[in-house]
């Protein structure tokens, strides 16, 4: 299947891989597919990424016998990528940047660095979002849940085998509920940390807040490294159904201000934070919830921190320095790209002064995992579970009464795209039942992600559904007025070039104006409207109606929308500031699978309504 062109959509409040052009903080480390296939070793990759490769090379002016360098490795946002596999394509993962995925790749790189640095010189941490994200995670949470089968979760199996020293909780760890999360934690050898997740109504941590690791470096006194784990406050919104009345999520900065001195008071020589929060200082939500992407704020405002491993944003940040406003000391930060595509590598050089260790050098980089092969031991450990998931995604979930295609969905109201809207409408309607929003009409937004998508007449598999809904978006419900919906549709209609009524009918040539990708052409269900492409932009939406009556400017609707759009993807008006009335972080693709499975039959007669059309000067094009 051809990859859609244009900027990569995001999911949760996070980007999905393919890296955008340019970089974060002006600089990225990485390797092309050409370099990877050309035989570049992991050691060569480290050197290319600027990694010194030996403790002696790290800090100019180091003093042999008094100085030692430790290496802290970090992962984040693995999102249940155990192996280098794309379950929806039923093939090895691939993207245009030559990335690979999976903890089996990470394991090979970790082993390489441990061999080069010495096991006693290294630690391995993670910054969260581990157990959700692929059909592997979904399968062992809902199809054969580990809470019922007693199986060890494949991500726990792999992390235990690699030998993680500690992991922090991400927001997606809460997606499957607290009993499931607690079961996974019980299977982990490594401590699982989240200092700012507290029992509701208290300041008492619900999970272990920190850990202190004692490193025995040959020839030197022990080095004590403290790690504080912080999770994302957005859990209170995104997983409200799972945590409301049970857990509160406190501000990252205030929590770190409380706990860093406590850890420091126990005599640690190095203080590290693992935070499941980006570094932008911004949030994808409004209200009283603490800042979502606060990791750089922690570095700036909390004294006593040497390094921060962070995640959540799904971008590659090899090295960033933030000056602490109290001490004037630099804090080194790094975020590895998601899904196991990168490994963050921090080098921290310590010097013995007056009988104590002092950090005198800090650096970080990220290393591309496409420089190594999968660790066969890690592959073997989860192969049986992986094979079960492969069989699952090839499973037939429903029978379609006719073939449905997305080939014309960019200029016609098609049944296959209406199916997405039907599922979204049903789920949001169910979610708002019994609330103050239950009396509002529910409408839905979907975009044509792939013109190649089809449901065959007959058996429809999970892979077929994945071909229709190719992104890992989640579902929200927001409230828009009639006037805002019209503005939204006018903005979406920019996707079409202005076409004279007398021009030949050639719809494929009318689309993608302004180089807009297909996934930024949103179509509404639940209201009827015409798009007059003979008119100038901003004056194209005509006859907007609900149940045959013109939509009033102040009329309110609950709108089913994906998180990429709601978080600002595509720049659509009103939606980012609209009140959110539903956000359970339900993956839309998984919702479609569940809906199809429950019905057993996909019959366009039951859901396909041609509620919008293209016109020219009021005359329908088709």
C-alpha positions as CSV (number, residue, x, y, z in Angstrom):
1,X,0.0,0.0,0.0
2,X,1.4,3.4,-0.9
3,X,2.1,5.6,2.1
4,X,0.1,8.8,2.2
5,X,2.1,12.0,1.5
6,X,2.3,14.9,3.8
7,X,3.0,15.4,7.5
8,X,2.6,12.3,9.7
9,X,-0.6,12.3,11.9
10,X,-0.3,12.0,15.6
11,X,-2.0,9.7,18.0
12,X,-2.7,10.3,21.7
13,X,-0.9,13.7,21.9
14,X,2.0,12.1,20.2
15,X,3.5,11.9,16.7
16,X,3.7,8.7,14.8
17,X,7.0,7.8,13.1
18,X,8.1,9.0,10.0
19,X,10.4,11.8,11.2
20,X,9.6,15.2,9.8
21,X,12.3,17.0,7.9
22,X,14.7,19.0,10.1
23,X,14.9,18.1,13.7
24,X,14.4,19.0,17.3
25,X,16.7,21.6,18.9
26,X,18.3,21.9,15.5
27,X,20.1,18.6,15.4
28,X,19.3,14.9,15.0
29,X,21.5,11.8,15.0
30,X,20.4,9.0,12.8
31,X,21.3,6.7,10.0
32,X,19.9,6.2,6.6
33,X,18.7,2.9,5.3
34,X,21.7,3.0,2.9
35,X,24.1,3.2,5.9
36,X,22.3,0.5,7.8
37,X,22.3,-1.9,4.9
38,X,25.9,-1.1,4.0
39,X,27.2,-3.0,7.0
40,X,27.6,-0.2,9.6
41,X,28.1,-1.9,13.0
42,X,26.5,-0.7,16.2
43,X,29.9,0.5,17.3
44,X,30.3,2.5,14.1
45,X,26.8,3.9,14.6
46,X,27.7,5.1,18.1
47,X,30.8,6.8,16.8
48,X,28.8,8.4,14.0
49,X,26.3,9.6,16.5
50,X,29.0,11.3,18.5
51,X,29.2,8.6,21.3
52,X,32.8,8.5,22.6
53,X,33.0,4.8,22.9
54,X,35.2,4.7,26.0
55,X,35.2,6.3,29.4
56,X,38.5,7.9,28.8
57,X,37.3,9.9,25.8
58,X,34.3,11.5,27.5
59,X,35.5,14.5,29.5
60,X,38.5,16.7,28.5
61,X,40.9,17.1,31.4
62,X,39.7,14.0,33.2
63,X,41.9,12.6,35.9
64,X,42.8,8.9,35.6
65,X,42.1,7.2,38.9
66,X,39.8,9.8,40.2
67,X,37.3,10.1,37.3
68,X,34.8,7.5,36.0
69,X,32.1,7.7,33.4
70,X,28.8,5.8,33.7
71,X,26.5,5.3,30.9
72,X,22.7,5.5,31.3
73,X,20.7,4.1,28.5
74,X,17.0,4.8,28.0
75,X,14.0,3.8,25.9
76,X,10.5,5.3,25.8
77,X,7.2,4.8,24.0
78,X,7.9,1.2,23.0
79,X,4.1,0.8,22.7
80,X,4.2,-3.0,22.7
81,X,6.6,-3.3,19.7
82,X,8.3,-6.5,20.8
83,X,9.6,-7.4,17.3
84,X,10.4,-5.7,14.1
85,X,6.9,-6.4,12.7
86,X,3.9,-4.6,11.3
87,X,0.9,-6.6,12.2
88,X,-1.4,-4.7,9.8
89,X,0.8,-5.3,6.8
90,X,1.8,-8.8,8.0
91,X,5.4,-8.0,7.2
92,X,8.5,-6.6,8.7
93,X,8.1,-2.9,9.7
94,X,9.3,-0.4,7.1
95,X,9.0,3.4,6.6
96,X,10.5,5.9,4.3
97,X,13.3,6.8,6.7
98,X,14.6,3.2,7.0
99,X,13.6,2.8,10.7
100,X,13.1,-0.5,12.4
101,X,11.2,-1.2,15.6
102,X,11.0,-3.5,18.5
103,X,12.7,-4.4,21.8
104,X,14.5,-7.2,20.1
105,X,16.5,-4.6,18.2
106,X,17.0,-2.5,21.4
107,X,18.3,-5.6,23.1
108,X,21.1,-6.0,20.6
109,X,22.2,-2.4,20.9
110,X,22.1,-2.6,24.7
111,X,24.3,-5.7,24.7
112,X,26.7,-3.9,22.4
113,X,27.1,-0.9,24.7
114,X,27.3,-3.1,27.8
115,X,30.2,-5.0,26.2
116,X,32.0,-1.8,25.3
117,X,31.5,0.0,28.5
118,X,31.4,-2.8,31.0
119,X,28.3,-4.0,32.6
120,X,29.1,-2.3,35.8
121,X,29.3,1.1,34.1
122,X,25.8,1.0,32.7
123,X,22.2,1.3,33.6
124,X,19.0,0.9,31.5
125,X,15.8,2.9,32.2
126,X,12.5,3.4,30.4
127,X,10.2,6.4,30.3
128,X,6.8,4.7,29.8
129,X,4.1,3.7,27.3
130,X,5.1,0.1,27.1
131,X,2.0,-2.2,27.1
132,X,-0.3,-0.6,24.5
133,X,0.0,0.3,20.9
134,X,0.1,-2.7,18.6
135,X,-2.2,-5.7,18.2
136,X,0.3,-7.5,20.5
137,X,-0.6,-5.3,23.4
138,X,-4.3,-5.2,22.5
139,X,-4.4,-9.0,22.3
140,X,-2.9,-9.8,25.7
141,X,-5.0,-7.1,27.3
142,X,-8.4,-8.0,25.8
143,X,-8.4,-11.2,23.7
144,X,-6.3,-13.4,26.0
145,X,-5.8,-11.0,28.9
146,X,-2.9,-11.9,31.2
147,X,-5.2,-11.2,34.1
148,X,-7.2,-14.3,33.2
149,X,-4.7,-16.6,31.5
150,X,-1.8,-16.2,33.9
151,X,0.6,-15.8,31.0
152,X,3.4,-13.4,31.4
153,X,3.0,-10.3,29.3
154,X,5.4,-10.4,26.3
155,X,6.7,-6.9,27.2
156,X,7.4,-8.0,30.7
157,X,9.2,-11.1,29.4
158,X,11.4,-9.1,27.1
159,X,12.1,-6.3,29.6
160,X,13.1,-8.8,32.2
161,X,15.4,-10.6,29.8
162,X,17.1,-7.4,28.7
163,X,17.6,-6.4,32.3
164,X,16.0,-3.0,32.7
165,X,17.0,-1.3,36.0
166,X,13.7,0.7,36.3
167,X,10.8,1.9,34.2
168,X,8.4,4.8,34.6
169,X,4.7,4.6,33.9
170,X,3.3,6.2,30.7
171,X,-0.2,7.4,30.3
172,X,-1.1,4.4,28.1
173,X,-0.2,2.0,30.9
174,X,-3.6,3.0,32.3
175,X,-5.6,2.2,29.2
176,X,-6.7,-1.3,30.2
177,X,-7.5,-0.5,33.8
178,X,-5.7,-0.7,37.2
179,X,-6.1,-4.5,37.7
180,X,-4.4,-5.1,34.4
181,X,-1.7,-2.6,35.2
182,X,-1.0,-4.1,38.6
183,X,-0.8,-7.5,37.1
184,X,1.8,-6.3,34.6
185,X,3.8,-4.6,37.3
186,X,3.8,-7.8,39.3
187,X,5.4,-9.6,36.4
188,X,8.2,-7.0,36.0
189,X,11.6,-7.6,37.6
190,X,12.4,-3.9,37.4
191,X,10.8,-1.4,39.7
192,X,7.9,0.5,38.1
193,X,7.8,4.1,39.1
194,X,5.3,7.0,39.2
195,X,5.8,9.5,42.0
196,X,3.0,11.8,40.9
197,X,0.3,9.2,40.7
198,X,-1.3,9.3,44.1
199,X,-4.2,7.7,45.8
200,X,-7.3,9.9,45.2
201,X,-7.6,12.8,47.7
202,X,-4.2,12.2,49.2
203,X,-0.5,12.9,48.4
204,X,0.4,9.2,49.0
205,X,2.0,7.6,46.0
206,X,0.1,4.7,44.5
207,X,3.2,3.4,42.9
208,X,6.9,3.3,43.9
209,X,8.2,6.9,43.5
210,X,11.9,6.3,43.1
211,X,14.7,3.7,43.2
212,X,18.4,4.0,44.1
213,X,20.8,1.9,42.1
214,X,24.2,1.1,43.6
215,X,26.8,0.7,40.9
216,X,30.0,-1.3,41.7
217,X,32.5,0.1,39.2
218,X,35.8,-1.9,39.4
219,X,38.6,0.0,41.0
220,X,36.3,2.7,42.4
221,X,34.0,3.3,45.4
222,X,30.4,2.5,44.7
223,X,28.3,5.1,42.8
224,X,24.7,5.6,43.9
225,X,22.3,6.7,41.2
226,X,18.8,7.8,42.1
227,X,15.9,7.6,39.6
228,X,12.6,9.4,40.1
229,X,9.8,8.3,37.9
230,X,7.0,10.7,36.8
231,X,4.0,9.9,34.7
232,X,1.6,12.2,32.7
233,X,-1.1,14.2,34.4
234,X,-3.3,13.8,31.3
235,X,-4.2,10.3,32.5
236,X,-6.9,12.0,34.6
237,X,-8.6,13.0,31.3
238,X,-7.6,10.3,28.9
239,X,-8.4,7.4,31.2
240,X,-11.0,9.0,33.5
241,X,-13.1,5.9,33.4
242,X,-10.3,3.8,34.8
243,X,-8.8,6.2,37.4
244,X,-11.6,8.6,38.5
245,X,-12.0,8.4,42.3
246,X,-9.1,6.1,42.6
247,X,-6.0,8.0,41.5
248,X,-5.0,11.7,41.2
249,X,-2.1,12.9,39.0
250,X,0.0,15.7,40.4
251,X,2.1,18.4,38.8
252,X,5.4,17.1,37.6
253,X,7.4,20.1,38.8
254,X,5.9,20.2,42.3
255,X,6.3,16.4,42.7
256,X,9.9,16.6,41.7
257,X,10.5,19.4,44.1
258,X,9.2,17.2,46.9
259,X,11.0,14.0,46.0
260,X,14.4,15.0,44.6
261,X,15.6,16.4,47.9
262,X,14.3,13.2,49.6
263,X,16.4,11.0,47.2
264,X,19.4,13.3,47.4
265,X,19.3,13.2,51.2
266,X,20.0,9.4,51.0
267,X,23.4,10.2,49.6
268,X,23.0,9.6,45.9
269,X,25.8,10.7,43.7
270,X,23.8,11.1,40.5
271,X,20.1,12.2,40.2
272,X,18.2,11.1,37.1
273,X,14.5,11.6,36.3
274,X,12.5,9.4,33.9
275,X,9.5,11.4,32.9
276,X,6.7,10.5,30.5
277,X,6.2,14.0,29.4
278,X,7.5,16.0,26.4
279,X,9.6,19.1,26.7
280,X,7.5,21.7,25.0
281,X,5.8,23.1,28.2
282,X,2.4,22.8,26.4
283,X,-0.7,20.7,26.9
284,X,-3.2,19.2,24.5
285,X,-5.9,19.8,27.0
286,X,-7.3,22.8,28.9
287,X,-8.6,23.1,32.5
288,X,-7.1,22.5,35.9
289,X,-5.0,19.5,34.9
290,X,-1.3,20.1,35.4
291,X,1.0,20.7,32.3
292,X,1.3,17.7,30.0
293,X,4.7,18.2,28.5
294,X,6.6,19.5,31.5
295,X,10.0,17.7,31.4
296,X,12.0,20.8,30.5
297,X,10.1,22.7,33.2
298,X,11.3,20.1,35.7
299,X,14.9,20.6,34.6
300,X,14.6,24.3,34.9
301,X,12.7,24.6,38.1
302,X,13.9,21.7,40.3
303,X,17.4,21.9,41.6
304,X,19.5,18.8,42.1
305,X,18.8,16.9,38.8
306,X,21.7,15.8,36.6
307,X,19.8,14.1,33.7
308,X,16.3,13.6,32.4
309,X,15.1,10.7,30.2
310,X,11.8,11.7,28.7
311,X,9.2,10.5,26.3
312,X,5.5,10.9,25.2
313,X,6.2,13.2,22.2
314,X,7.4,10.4,19.9
315,X,10.3,12.5,18.6
316,X,14.0,12.1,18.5
317,X,15.8,14.5,20.9
318,X,19.5,13.3,21.0
319,X,20.7,15.9,23.5
320,X,19.2,19.1,25.1
321,X,20.6,21.1,27.9
322,X,18.4,23.1,30.2
323,X,19.9,25.4,32.8
324,X,18.5,25.1,36.3
325,X,17.3,28.6,37.4
326,X,18.3,28.0,41.0
327,X,21.7,26.4,40.7
328,X,22.8,27.6,37.3
329,X,23.8,24.0,36.5
330,X,23.0,22.3,33.2
331,X,20.6,19.4,33.1
332,X,21.2,17.0,30.1
333,X,18.0,15.7,28.6
334,X,17.3,13.1,25.8
335,X,14.2,11.5,24.3
336,X,14.6,8.4,22.1
337,X,12.3,8.1,19.2
338,X,9.3,5.8,19.8
339,X,8.7,2.1,19.2
340,X,12.3,1.1,19.8
341,X,13.6,3.1,16.8
342,X,16.2,4.8,19.0
343,X,18.1,4.3,22.2
344,X,19.1,7.3,24.3
345,X,22.7,7.1,25.7
346,X,23.8,9.4,28.5
347,X,27.4,9.7,29.6
348,X,27.9,11.1,33.1
349,X,31.5,11.6,34.3
350,X,32.1,11.7,38.0
351,X,35.2,12.8,39.9
352,X,36.2,12.0,43.4
353,X,36.5,15.2,45.4
354,X,36.9,15.2,49.2
355,X,35.9,11.6,49.4
356,X,32.7,12.1,47.4
357,X,31.6,11.7,43.8
358,X,30.8,14.8,41.8
359,X,29.3,14.9,38.4
360,X,31.7,16.9,36.2
361,X,30.7,16.0,32.7
362,X,27.3,15.3,31.0
363,X,26.4,14.4,27.4
364,X,23.7,12.4,25.6
365,X,22.9,11.1,22.1
366,X,20.4,8.8,20.5
367,X,21.4,5.7,18.4
368,X,19.4,4.2,15.6
369,X,18.5,0.6,16.2
370,X,18.6,-0.1,12.5
371,X,22.4,-0.6,13.0
372,X,21.9,-4.0,14.6
373,X,19.9,-7.2,14.0
374,X,17.2,-8.5,16.3
375,X,18.4,-10.3,19.3
376,X,17.5,-13.9,18.5
377,X,17.0,-14.7,22.2
378,X,14.4,-11.9,22.5
379,X,12.7,-13.1,19.4
380,X,12.5,-16.6,20.7
381,X,11.1,-15.6,24.0
382,X,7.9,-14.1,22.5
383,X,7.6,-16.0,19.3
384,X,4.6,-18.1,20.4
385,X,2.7,-15.1,21.5
386,X,3.7,-13.1,18.4
387,X,2.5,-16.0,16.2
388,X,-0.9,-16.0,18.0
389,X,-1.3,-12.3,17.2
390,X,-0.4,-12.8,13.6
391,X,-3.1,-15.4,13.4
392,X,-5.5,-13.0,15.1
393,X,-5.0,-10.1,12.7
394,X,-5.6,-12.5,9.8
395,X,-8.8,-13.6,11.4
396,X,-12.2,-13.0,9.7
397,X,-14.3,-10.6,11.7
398,X,-17.4,-10.1,9.6
399,X,-18.9,-10.7,6.2
400,X,-19.6,-7.9,3.8
401,X,-22.7,-8.1,1.7
402,X,-20.9,-6.3,-1.1
403,X,-17.5,-5.0,-2.1
404,X,-16.8,-1.5,-0.8
405,X,-14.0,0.7,-2.1
406,X,-12.4,4.0,-1.0
407,X,-11.2,4.8,-4.5
408,X,-13.8,7.6,-5.0
409,X,-14.0,8.7,-1.4
410,X,-12.2,11.9,-2.0
411,X,-15.0,13.3,-4.1
412,X,-18.0,11.1,-3.3
413,X,-19.8,10.0,-0.1
414,X,-18.8,6.4,0.0
415,X,-20.1,3.5,2.1
416,X,-16.7,2.4,3.3
417,X,-16.0,5.8,4.9
418,X,-19.5,6.0,6.2
419,X,-18.7,2.8,8.1
420,X,-16.0,4.6,10.1
421,X,-18.5,7.4,10.9
422,X,-21.2,4.8,11.9
423,X,-18.8,3.2,14.4
424,X,-17.6,6.6,15.8
425,X,-21.2,7.8,16.1
426,X,-22.4,4.7,17.9
427,X,-19.5,4.7,20.4
428,X,-19.8,8.4,21.3
429,X,-23.6,8.1,21.5
430,X,-23.2,5.3,24.0
431,X,-20.6,7.2,25.9
432,X,-22.7,10.4,26.4
433,X,-25.9,8.5,27.3
434,X,-27.1,9.5,30.7
435,X,-25.0,12.7,30.7
436,X,-26.1,16.3,30.2
437,X,-25.1,15.9,26.5
438,X,-27.4,13.0,25.8
439,X,-30.0,15.2,24.2
440,X,-27.6,16.7,21.7
441,X,-27.4,15.3,18.2
442,X,-24.2,13.2,17.6
443,X,-22.4,13.7,14.3
444,X,-19.1,12.4,13.2
445,X,-16.0,13.3,11.2
446,X,-13.8,11.0,9.1
447,X,-11.3,11.5,6.3
448,X,-10.2,9.3,3.4
449,X,-6.9,7.9,4.6
450,X,-6.2,5.6,1.7
451,X,-7.9,5.5,-1.7
452,X,-6.7,1.9,-2.0
453,X,-8.8,0.7,1.0
454,X,-11.4,-2.0,0.2
455,X,-13.7,-4.4,2.0
456,X,-14.2,-7.4,-0.2
457,X,-17.6,-8.9,-0.8
458,X,-17.5,-11.8,1.7
459,X,-14.9,-12.3,4.4
460,X,-13.4,-9.2,6.0
461,X,-10.3,-9.5,8.2
462,X,-8.7,-7.3,10.8
463,X,-6.1,-6.5,8.2
464,X,-8.8,-5.2,5.8
465,X,-10.1,-2.9,8.5
466,X,-6.5,-1.8,9.2
467,X,-6.1,-0.9,5.5
468,X,-9.1,1.4,5.8
469,X,-8.1,3.0,9.1
470,X,-4.3,3.1,8.8
471,X,-3.5,5.4,11.8
472,X,-3.4,4.8,15.5
473,X,-5.8,7.6,16.3
474,X,-8.1,7.5,19.3
475,X,-11.7,8.7,19.6
476,X,-13.0,11.8,21.3
477,X,-16.4,13.6,21.6
478,X,-16.4,17.4,21.5
479,X,-19.2,20.0,21.3
480,X,-19.4,22.3,18.3
481,X,-22.1,24.8,17.3
482,X,-23.8,24.9,13.9
483,X,-21.7,28.0,13.0
484,X,-18.5,26.3,14.0
485,X,-19.4,23.2,12.0
486,X,-19.9,25.4,8.9
487,X,-16.6,27.1,9.5
488,X,-15.0,23.7,9.9
489,X,-16.5,22.4,6.6
490,X,-15.4,25.6,4.8
491,X,-11.9,25.0,6.0
492,X,-12.1,21.3,4.9
493,X,-13.4,22.3,1.4
494,X,-10.1,24.1,0.7
495,X,-9.0,20.7,-0.3
496,X,-10.7,21.3,-3.7
497,X,-9.6,23.6,-6.5
498,X,-12.1,26.1,-7.7
499,X,-13.7,24.6,-10.8
500,X,-16.0,26.3,-13.3
501,X,-19.4,24.8,-13.9
502,X,-18.5,24.3,-17.6
503,X,-15.3,22.5,-17.1
504,X,-15.1,18.7,-17.8
505,X,-15.9,16.4,-15.0
506,X,-12.4,15.2,-13.8
507,X,-12.7,14.9,-10.0
508,X,-9.2,13.4,-9.5
509,X,-7.7,16.6,-10.8
510,X,-9.8,18.8,-8.4
511,X,-8.4,17.4,-5.1
512,X,-5.4,18.2,-3.0
513,X,-5.4,21.9,-3.5
514,X,-2.7,23.7,-1.6
515,X,-0.9,20.3,-1.5
516,X,-3.4,19.2,1.2
517,X,-3.2,15.4,1.8
518,X,-6.3,13.3,1.6
519,X,-6.3,12.7,5.4
520,X,-6.9,16.5,5.8
521,X,-10.1,16.3,3.9
522,X,-12.8,15.8,6.6
523,X,-16.3,14.6,5.8
524,X,-19.2,14.9,8.2
525,X,-22.0,12.4,8.7
526,X,-25.2,13.2,10.5
527,X,-25.8,16.5,8.7
528,X,-26.5,17.2,5.1
529,X,-24.6,19.7,3.0
530,X,-23.4,20.6,-0.5
531,X,-19.9,21.7,-1.4
532,X,-20.0,24.2,-4.3
533,X,-16.5,24.0,-5.8
534,X,-17.4,26.6,-8.4
535,X,-17.3,29.1,-5.6
536,X,-14.3,30.8,-3.9
537,X,-12.9,29.3,-0.7
538,X,-14.8,30.2,2.3
539,X,-18.1,30.4,0.4
540,X,-18.6,26.7,-0.6
541,X,-20.8,25.1,2.0
542,X,-24.5,25.3,1.1
543,X,-27.7,23.9,2.5
544,X,-26.3,22.7,5.8
545,X,-29.1,20.9,7.5
546,X,-30.0,18.4,10.2
547,X,-33.0,16.2,9.8
548,X,-34.2,18.3,6.9
549,X,-34.0,21.6,8.8
550,X,-31.4,24.3,8.3
551,X,-28.7,24.2,11.0
552,X,-28.9,27.2,13.3
553,X,-25.7,29.0,14.2
554,X,-26.2,28.4,17.9
555,X,-27.4,24.8,17.6
556,X,-25.1,22.4,19.5
557,X,-23.8,19.0,18.4
558,X,-21.6,16.4,19.9
559,X,-19.0,15.7,17.3
560,X,-17.1,12.3,17.1
561,X,-13.5,13.2,16.1
562,X,-10.1,11.6,16.3
563,X,-7.4,12.9,18.6
564,X,-5.1,14.0,15.8
565,X,-7.6,16.5,14.7
566,X,-8.7,17.5,18.1
567,X,-5.1,18.2,19.1
568,X,-4.6,20.5,16.2
569,X,-3.5,18.3,13.4
570,X,-4.4,20.0,10.1
571,X,-5.2,23.3,11.7
572,X,-9.0,23.0,11.6
573,X,-10.9,25.8,13.3
574,X,-12.7,25.5,16.7
575,X,-12.0,21.8,17.4
576,X,-8.9,22.2,19.6
577,X,-10.8,24.6,22.0
578,X,-14.2,22.8,21.9
579,X,-15.3,21.2,25.1
580,X,-14.3,17.6,25.3
581,X,-17.1,15.4,26.6
582,X,-15.7,12.0,25.8
583,X,-12.0,10.8,25.7
584,X,-11.4,7.2,26.9
585,X,-8.4,6.9,24.6
586,X,-10.2,4.2,22.6
587,X,-8.3,3.3,19.5
588,X,-10.6,3.8,16.5
589,X,-9.2,0.9,14.6
590,X,-9.9,-1.4,17.5
591,X,-13.4,0.1,17.9
592,X,-14.1,-0.7,14.2
593,X,-12.9,-4.3,14.7
594,X,-15.1,-4.7,17.8
595,X,-18.2,-3.2,16.1
596,X,-17.8,-5.4,13.0
597,X,-17.2,-8.5,15.1
598,X,-20.3,-7.8,17.2
599,X,-22.5,-7.3,14.2
600,X,-21.1,-10.1,12.1
601,X,-22.3,-8.5,8.9
602,X,-21.3,-5.3,7.2
603,X,-24.3,-4.2,5.1
604,X,-24.1,-0.7,3.5
605,X,-27.9,-0.6,3.5
606,X,-27.8,-0.2,7.3
607,X,-25.4,2.7,7.5
608,X,-24.6,4.3,4.2
609,X,-26.4,7.7,3.7
610,X,-25.3,10.0,1.0
611,X,-25.4,13.2,3.1
612,X,-22.9,15.4,1.2
613,X,-22.2,16.0,-2.4
614,X,-20.1,18.1,-4.8
615,X,-22.0,20.7,-6.8
616,X,-21.1,23.5,-9.2
617,X,-23.3,26.6,-9.1
618,X,-25.8,24.4,-7.3
619,X,-25.8,21.6,-9.9
620,X,-24.7,18.2,-8.6
621,X,-21.5,17.0,-10.2
622,X,-22.5,13.3,-10.1
